């Protein structure tokens, strides 16, 4: 508990105090860079506004330090990342390096993931190695619909080889997305690329890679459950939806066969952990499942135990 009372800078070099945490949120976003003064591009601002309309939320943006203060107040840890899309570089968005640097200064509550678009090719692979070896990132986030690739496309495999070799998890967006919602042509977002069944191929081709299928995978929930049930290293994070809208089949599997493979996640700032947890209490998720869902499953997956 004492660790949770530290400031971020005092916590540098320390990991989360698992015993003192109430939860680990495995899916949060940071959109604002301290080094760039938070000057997001017009396109990024439009995208964030579209996302906020989709979620009926404020179009808030956070730096890593803002996020750390928010989660420290709640005695929670948070996995955080941005989404890298080649050709859409935004000076207002924090770089992978900045996220890792500020996470190190807030190591009591922040766990940094990197994001590299597979379209960056060999340069992206080199960057992944450097981020692992020199910056200590703890995993990687992919958004197939936004980045324009199917997870089982061989163009992504050199990156996945690096991630698997390092023993780190790869988190993939699955299902519907608020990104591009309502924009002309959906902002160029192709929903089909985020079908979770693509992850079945990835799990076969990379049997030692830990895979997180992000979100209830509407309209492919049964596919996601099937892959997670069949492949031992595939997990599901429950971010991006209020739990009161979880389909009954997802609740059934979370309570039984997949109780050790479901993870608390919010998609913050679009959903807050306070709302998510209050809404979960309105569902049929059993009390005995909640410690694993909120913390223990993620701690084991991330090697924090």
PEPE-V904311 format. One record per pair of residues at least 4 apart in sequence whose C-alpha atoms are under 8 Angstrom apart, sorted by the first residue. I is the first residue (numbers start at 0). GAP is how many residues later the second one is. If there is no record, write none. Layout:
i=I gap=GAP
i=I gap=GAP
//
This chain:
i=0 gap=4
i=0 gap=16
i=0 gap=18
i=0 gap=19
i=1 gap=4
i=2 gap=8
i=2 gap=13
i=2 gap=14
i=2 gap=17
i=2 gap=105
i=3 gap=13
i=3 gap=16
i=3 gap=68
i=3 gap=71
i=3 gap=104
i=5 gap=4
i=5 gap=5
i=6 gap=4
i=6 gap=99
i=7 gap=4
i=7 gap=57
i=7 gap=60
i=7 gap=61
i=7 gap=97
i=7 gap=98
i=7 gap=99
i=7 gap=100
i=8 gap=96
i=8 gap=97
i=9 gap=95
i=9 gap=96
i=10 gap=4
i=10 gap=94
i=10 gap=95
i=10 gap=96
i=10 gap=97
i=11 gap=92
i=11 gap=93
i=11 gap=94
i=11 gap=95
i=11 gap=96
i=12 gap=91
i=12 gap=92
i=12 gap=94
i=13 gap=93
i=13 gap=94
i=14 gap=92
i=14 gap=93
i=14 gap=94
i=15 gap=5
i=15 gap=61
i=15 gap=91
i=15 gap=92
i=15 gap=93
i=15 gap=94
i=15 gap=288
i=16 gap=4
i=16 gap=91
i=17 gap=281
i=17 gap=286
i=17 gap=287
i=19 gap=55
i=20 gap=54
i=20 gap=55
i=20 gap=56
i=20 gap=274
i=21 gap=52
i=21 gap=53
i=21 gap=54
i=21 gap=272
i=21 gap=273
i=22 gap=52
i=22 gap=53
i=22 gap=54
i=22 gap=241
i=22 gap=271
i=22 gap=272
i=23 gap=52
i=23 gap=53
i=23 gap=54
i=23 gap=55
i=23 gap=240
i=23 gap=241
i=23 gap=270
i=23 gap=271
i=23 gap=274
i=23 gap=275
i=24 gap=51
i=24 gap=52
i=24 gap=53
i=24 gap=54
i=24 gap=238
i=24 gap=239
i=24 gap=240
i=24 gap=241
i=24 gap=248
i=24 gap=269
i=25 gap=52
i=25 gap=53
i=25 gap=54
i=25 gap=211
i=25 gap=237
i=25 gap=238
i=25 gap=239
i=25 gap=240
i=25 gap=272
i=26 gap=51
i=26 gap=52
i=26 gap=53
i=26 gap=187
i=26 gap=210
i=26 gap=212
i=26 gap=238
i=26 gap=239
i=26 gap=240
i=26 gap=241
i=27 gap=50
i=27 gap=51
i=27 gap=52
i=27 gap=53
i=27 gap=237
i=27 gap=238
i=27 gap=239
i=27 gap=240
i=27 gap=241
i=28 gap=33
i=28 gap=51
i=28 gap=52
i=28 gap=53
i=28 gap=238
i=28 gap=239
i=28 gap=240
i=29 gap=31
i=29 gap=32
i=29 gap=33
i=29 gap=34
i=29 gap=37
i=29 gap=50
i=29 gap=51
i=29 gap=52
i=29 gap=63
i=29 gap=64
i=30 gap=30
i=30 gap=31
i=30 gap=32
i=30 gap=51
i=30 gap=61
i=30 gap=62
i=30 gap=63
i=31 gap=5
i=31 gap=6
i=31 gap=7
i=31 gap=8
i=31 gap=29
i=31 gap=30
i=31 gap=31
i=31 gap=60
i=31 gap=61
i=31 gap=62
i=32 gap=4
i=32 gap=5
i=32 gap=30
i=32 gap=58
i=32 gap=59
i=32 gap=60
i=32 gap=61
i=32 gap=62
i=32 gap=65
i=33 gap=4
i=33 gap=29
i=33 gap=60
i=34 gap=59
i=35 gap=55
i=35 gap=56
i=35 gap=57
i=35 gap=58
i=36 gap=55
i=37 gap=54
i=37 gap=55
i=38 gap=52
i=38 gap=53
i=39 gap=4
i=39 gap=5
i=39 gap=50
i=39 gap=51
i=39 gap=52
i=39 gap=53
i=40 gap=4
i=40 gap=49
i=40 gap=50
i=40 gap=51
i=41 gap=4
i=42 gap=4
i=43 gap=4
i=43 gap=46
i=44 gap=4
i=45 gap=4
i=46 gap=4
i=46 gap=132
i=46 gap=133
i=47 gap=4
i=47 gap=11
i=47 gap=131
i=48 gap=4
i=48 gap=10
i=49 gap=4
i=49 gap=128
i=49 gap=129
i=49 gap=130
i=49 gap=131
i=49 gap=132
i=49 gap=133
i=50 gap=4
i=50 gap=8
i=50 gap=127
i=50 gap=128
i=50 gap=129
i=50 gap=130
i=50 gap=219
i=51 gap=4
i=51 gap=5
i=51 gap=6
i=51 gap=7
i=51 gap=218
i=52 gap=4
i=53 gap=124
i=53 gap=127
i=54 gap=123
i=54 gap=215
i=54 gap=216
i=56 gap=213
i=56 gap=214
i=57 gap=212
i=58 gap=211
i=59 gap=209
i=60 gap=208
i=61 gap=4
i=61 gap=5
i=61 gap=207
i=62 gap=4
i=62 gap=31
i=63 gap=4
i=63 gap=35
i=63 gap=38
i=63 gap=39
i=64 gap=4
i=64 gap=37
i=64 gap=41
i=65 gap=4
i=66 gap=4
i=67 gap=4
i=67 gap=10
i=67 gap=38
i=67 gap=41
i=67 gap=42
i=68 gap=4
i=69 gap=4
i=70 gap=4
i=70 gap=5
i=70 gap=6
i=70 gap=7
i=70 gap=38
i=71 gap=4
i=71 gap=5
i=71 gap=37
i=75 gap=33
i=76 gap=31
i=76 gap=32
i=76 gap=33
i=76 gap=34
i=77 gap=31
i=77 gap=32
i=77 gap=33
i=78 gap=31
i=78 gap=32
i=78 gap=33
i=78 gap=34
i=79 gap=30
i=79 gap=31
i=79 gap=32
i=79 gap=33
i=80 gap=15
i=80 gap=18
i=80 gap=31
i=80 gap=32
i=80 gap=33
i=80 gap=34
i=80 gap=60
i=81 gap=11
i=81 gap=12
i=81 gap=13
i=81 gap=14
i=81 gap=32
i=81 gap=33
i=81 gap=59
i=82 gap=32
i=82 gap=33
i=82 gap=58
i=82 gap=59
i=82 gap=60
i=83 gap=4
i=83 gap=5
i=83 gap=31
i=83 gap=32
i=83 gap=33
i=83 gap=63
i=84 gap=4
i=84 gap=31
i=84 gap=32
i=84 gap=61
i=84 gap=62
i=85 gap=31
i=85 gap=33
i=85 gap=34
i=85 gap=61
i=93 gap=4
i=93 gap=5
i=94 gap=4
i=95 gap=4
i=95 gap=17
i=95 gap=18
i=95 gap=19
i=95 gap=35
i=96 gap=4
i=96 gap=34
i=96 gap=38
i=97 gap=4
i=98 gap=4
i=98 gap=13
i=98 gap=15
i=99 gap=4
i=99 gap=12
i=99 gap=13
i=99 gap=35
i=99 gap=36
i=99 gap=37
i=100 gap=4
i=100 gap=34
i=101 gap=4
i=102 gap=4
i=102 gap=7
i=102 gap=8
i=102 gap=9
i=103 gap=6
i=105 gap=4
i=106 gap=4
i=110 gap=26
i=110 gap=27
i=111 gap=25
i=111 gap=26
i=111 gap=27
i=112 gap=24
i=112 gap=25
i=112 gap=26
i=112 gap=27
i=112 gap=28
i=113 gap=17
i=113 gap=23
i=113 gap=24
i=113 gap=25
i=113 gap=26
i=113 gap=27
i=114 gap=25
i=114 gap=26
i=114 gap=27
i=115 gap=4
i=115 gap=8
i=115 gap=12
i=115 gap=24
i=115 gap=25
i=115 gap=26
i=116 gap=7
i=116 gap=25
i=116 gap=30
i=117 gap=6
i=117 gap=29
i=117 gap=31
i=117 gap=37
i=117 gap=38
i=117 gap=41
i=118 gap=5
i=118 gap=28
i=118 gap=36
i=118 gap=37
i=119 gap=4
i=119 gap=5
i=120 gap=4
i=120 gap=34
i=121 gap=4
i=122 gap=4
i=123 gap=4
i=123 gap=35
i=124 gap=4
i=124 gap=33
i=124 gap=34
i=124 gap=37
i=125 gap=4
i=126 gap=4
i=127 gap=4
i=127 gap=31
i=127 gap=34
i=127 gap=35
i=128 gap=4
i=128 gap=33
i=129 gap=4
i=129 gap=5
i=130 gap=4
i=130 gap=5
i=130 gap=6
i=131 gap=4
i=131 gap=5
i=131 gap=6
i=131 gap=34
i=137 gap=30
i=137 gap=31
i=137 gap=164
i=138 gap=24
i=138 gap=29
i=138 gap=30
i=138 gap=31
i=138 gap=32
i=139 gap=23
i=139 gap=28
i=139 gap=29
i=139 gap=30
i=139 gap=31
i=140 gap=29
i=140 gap=30
i=140 gap=31
i=140 gap=32
i=141 gap=5
i=141 gap=28
i=141 gap=29
i=141 gap=30
i=141 gap=31
i=142 gap=4
i=142 gap=29
i=142 gap=30
i=142 gap=31
i=142 gap=51
i=143 gap=4
i=143 gap=5
i=143 gap=6
i=143 gap=7
i=143 gap=28
i=143 gap=29
i=143 gap=30
i=143 gap=49
i=143 gap=50
i=144 gap=4
i=144 gap=5
i=144 gap=28
i=144 gap=44
i=144 gap=45
i=144 gap=46
i=144 gap=47
i=144 gap=48
i=144 gap=49
i=145 gap=33
i=145 gap=42
i=145 gap=43
i=145 gap=44
i=147 gap=41
i=147 gap=42
i=147 gap=45
i=148 gap=4
i=148 gap=7
i=148 gap=44
i=149 gap=43
i=149 gap=44
i=149 gap=48
i=150 gap=5
i=150 gap=42
i=150 gap=43
i=150 gap=47
i=150 gap=48
i=150 gap=51
i=151 gap=4
i=151 gap=5
i=151 gap=46
i=151 gap=47
i=151 gap=49
i=151 gap=50
i=152 gap=4
i=153 gap=4
i=155 gap=4
i=156 gap=4
i=157 gap=4
i=158 gap=4
i=159 gap=4
i=159 gap=10
i=159 gap=46
i=160 gap=4
i=160 gap=45
i=161 gap=4
i=162 gap=4
i=162 gap=5
i=162 gap=6
i=162 gap=7
i=162 gap=46
i=163 gap=4
i=163 gap=5
i=163 gap=42
i=163 gap=44
i=163 gap=45
i=163 gap=46
i=166 gap=41
i=166 gap=42
i=166 gap=43
i=167 gap=41
i=167 gap=42
i=167 gap=134
i=168 gap=40
i=168 gap=41
i=168 gap=42
i=168 gap=43
i=168 gap=133
i=169 gap=39
i=169 gap=40
i=169 gap=41
i=169 gap=42
i=170 gap=40
i=170 gap=41
i=170 gap=42
i=170 gap=43
i=171 gap=39
i=171 gap=40
i=171 gap=41
i=171 gap=42
i=172 gap=21
i=172 gap=40
i=172 gap=41
i=172 gap=42
i=173 gap=20
i=173 gap=21
i=173 gap=22
i=173 gap=39
i=173 gap=40
i=173 gap=41
i=173 gap=42
i=173 gap=43
i=174 gap=16
i=174 gap=19
i=174 gap=20
i=174 gap=21
i=174 gap=40
i=174 gap=41
i=174 gap=42
i=174 gap=43
i=174 gap=44
i=174 gap=45
i=175 gap=15
i=175 gap=18
i=175 gap=41
i=175 gap=42
i=175 gap=43
i=176 gap=4
i=176 gap=14
i=178 gap=7
i=178 gap=8
i=178 gap=10
i=179 gap=6
i=179 gap=7
i=179 gap=8
i=179 gap=9
i=180 gap=5
i=180 gap=6
i=181 gap=4
i=182 gap=4
i=183 gap=4
i=184 gap=4
i=185 gap=4
i=190 gap=4
i=193 gap=4
i=194 gap=22
i=194 gap=25
i=195 gap=4
i=195 gap=17
i=195 gap=21
i=195 gap=24
i=195 gap=27
i=195 gap=28
i=195 gap=31
i=196 gap=4
i=196 gap=26
i=196 gap=27
i=196 gap=30
i=197 gap=4
i=198 gap=4
i=198 gap=12
i=198 gap=14
i=198 gap=28
i=199 gap=4
i=199 gap=27
i=199 gap=31
i=200 gap=4
i=201 gap=4
i=201 gap=5
i=202 gap=4
i=202 gap=5
i=202 gap=6
i=202 gap=8
i=202 gap=28
i=202 gap=30
i=202 gap=31
i=206 gap=26
i=207 gap=25
i=208 gap=24
i=209 gap=23
i=209 gap=24
i=209 gap=25
i=209 gap=91
i=210 gap=22
i=210 gap=23
i=210 gap=24
i=211 gap=22
i=211 gap=23
i=211 gap=24
i=211 gap=25
i=212 gap=11
i=212 gap=21
i=212 gap=22
i=212 gap=23
i=212 gap=24
i=213 gap=22
i=213 gap=23
i=213 gap=24
i=213 gap=25
i=214 gap=21
i=214 gap=22
i=214 gap=23
i=214 gap=24
i=214 gap=25
i=214 gap=26
i=215 gap=5
i=215 gap=20
i=215 gap=21
i=215 gap=22
i=215 gap=23
i=215 gap=24
i=215 gap=25
i=215 gap=30
i=215 gap=34
i=216 gap=4
i=216 gap=7
i=219 gap=4
i=220 gap=4
i=220 gap=29
i=221 gap=4
i=221 gap=27
i=222 gap=4
i=223 gap=4
i=223 gap=12
i=224 gap=4
i=224 gap=25
i=224 gap=28
i=225 gap=4
i=226 gap=4
i=226 gap=7
i=227 gap=4
i=227 gap=5
i=227 gap=6
i=227 gap=7
i=227 gap=8
i=227 gap=30
i=227 gap=33
i=228 gap=5
i=228 gap=28
i=228 gap=29
i=233 gap=27
i=234 gap=26
i=234 gap=27
i=234 gap=28
i=235 gap=25
i=235 gap=26
i=235 gap=27
i=236 gap=25
i=236 gap=26
i=236 gap=27
i=236 gap=28
i=237 gap=5
i=237 gap=24
i=237 gap=25
i=237 gap=26
i=237 gap=27
i=237 gap=28
i=238 gap=25
i=238 gap=26
i=238 gap=27
i=238 gap=28
i=239 gap=25
i=239 gap=26
i=239 gap=27
i=239 gap=30
i=239 gap=31
i=240 gap=4
i=240 gap=5
i=240 gap=25
i=240 gap=30
i=241 gap=4
i=241 gap=29
i=241 gap=33
i=241 gap=34
i=241 gap=37
i=241 gap=38
i=242 gap=33
i=242 gap=36
i=242 gap=37
i=242 gap=40
i=243 gap=35
i=243 gap=36
i=243 gap=38
i=243 gap=39
i=245 gap=4
i=245 gap=5
i=246 gap=4
i=247 gap=4
i=248 gap=4
i=249 gap=4
i=250 gap=4
i=250 gap=33
i=250 gap=34
i=251 gap=4
i=252 gap=4
i=252 gap=5
i=252 gap=6
i=253 gap=4
i=253 gap=5
i=253 gap=7
i=253 gap=8
i=253 gap=31
i=253 gap=35
i=254 gap=4
i=254 gap=30
i=254 gap=31
i=254 gap=34
i=257 gap=4
i=258 gap=30
i=258 gap=33
i=258 gap=34
i=259 gap=32
i=259 gap=33
i=259 gap=37
i=260 gap=32
i=260 gap=36
i=261 gap=30
i=261 gap=31
i=261 gap=35
i=262 gap=29
i=262 gap=30
i=262 gap=31
i=262 gap=32
i=262 gap=34
i=262 gap=35
i=263 gap=29
i=263 gap=30
i=263 gap=31
i=263 gap=34
i=265 gap=4
i=265 gap=5
i=265 gap=6
i=265 gap=7
i=265 gap=10
i=266 gap=4
i=266 gap=5
i=267 gap=4
i=267 gap=5
i=270 gap=4
i=270 gap=5
i=271 gap=4
i=272 gap=4
i=273 gap=4
i=274 gap=4
i=275 gap=4
i=276 gap=4
i=277 gap=4
i=278 gap=4
i=279 gap=5
i=280 gap=4
i=284 gap=4
i=284 gap=5
i=285 gap=4
i=286 gap=4
i=288 gap=4
i=289 gap=4
i=290 gap=4
i=290 gap=5
i=291 gap=4
i=291 gap=5
i=291 gap=6
i=292 gap=4
i=292 gap=5
i=293 gap=4
i=294 gap=4
i=295 gap=4
i=296 gap=4
i=297 gap=4
i=298 gap=4
i=298 gap=5
i=298 gap=6
i=299 gap=4
i=299 gap=5
//
